[in-house]
């Protein structure tokens, strides 16, 4: 395992929630909750959870994890800058706050069965995936920010860890994105007949590379985990037959199952081999999503040459991630050994991307005691 996941003095650089903020206003709370350590990103709430967040009304898709719509309390909004943004928090800004560990009984039973199966079959990194709620929440935030970093999104796309110290809950707070539509509505042609093509960068193929290859996400096929909009403007307009087609933009959300799969590749894998595996669902997913629309159905709507071009674009973006960027991403993990392991996993994925692009030799596979083994 590498001993240097981040560079010396990382917090002296500008970052979204850095040491200066700890010194300015959160030092007591962060010290009391054990979040004032070196090279970690503390929770977005710099004071007790119930003093920072307030629940707001609104309709949401609950899924299997406890999920609330919340906003930062007015008395806090007037005194601090929003995480990841230079603008003061506005009253209408809404966050989705999820609490891993608060699942339905059916989901907990399913996960217990999965754990037993994976222990028997020797896949311990999957068997222990849900064991630590703190790691679950922080890993999801890391995955979302890694996706953002590679895809080049702006400050409005934010995932942050939030500690509920009283309940001992570890939460994921994600900023609500406006002007986007649920991924499955792409196929409701009566509603959105105009979205029939995508940009070269924010499309189903680039998202497939990011989620399945870089993040090892188990739920990369599920359309609930995507949002789309017109590439220009916030509103989707209906069009009549014969009207000019509009270009769409697709992004990923909900990264709770990231790093559940390794997406193993053969040594010296070619881009052609990589693309073939990427575009072919696993046997489990073929059964799980039989008869349903998935991300791969979206990819099928794209011209073949654009799919190839977009896969190349996504690999190039991953290959361009710097050590400093990977180190800053690893700061989401508070435990030193997990932070180091996460840094090593991200480095390995970047090295694979470079090798696929013929920029570097094929990297040595992550072995026992490294990377995934402690995640």
Secondary structure by P-SEA (a helix, b strand, c coil): ccccccccccccccccccaaaaacccaaaaaaacccccccccccccccccccbbbbbccccccccbbbbbbccaaaaaccccccccccccccbbbbbbbcccccaaaaaaaaaaaaaaaaacccccccccccaaaaaaaaaaaaaaaaaaacccccbbbbbbbcccccbbbbbbcccccccccccccccccccccccccccccaaaaaaaacccccccccccccccccccccccbbbbbccccbbbbbbbbcccccccccccccccccccaaaaaaaaacccaaaaaaacccccaaaaaaaccaaaaaaaaaaaaaaaaaccaaaaaaaacccccaaaaaaaaaaaaaaaaaaaaaacccccccccccccccccc
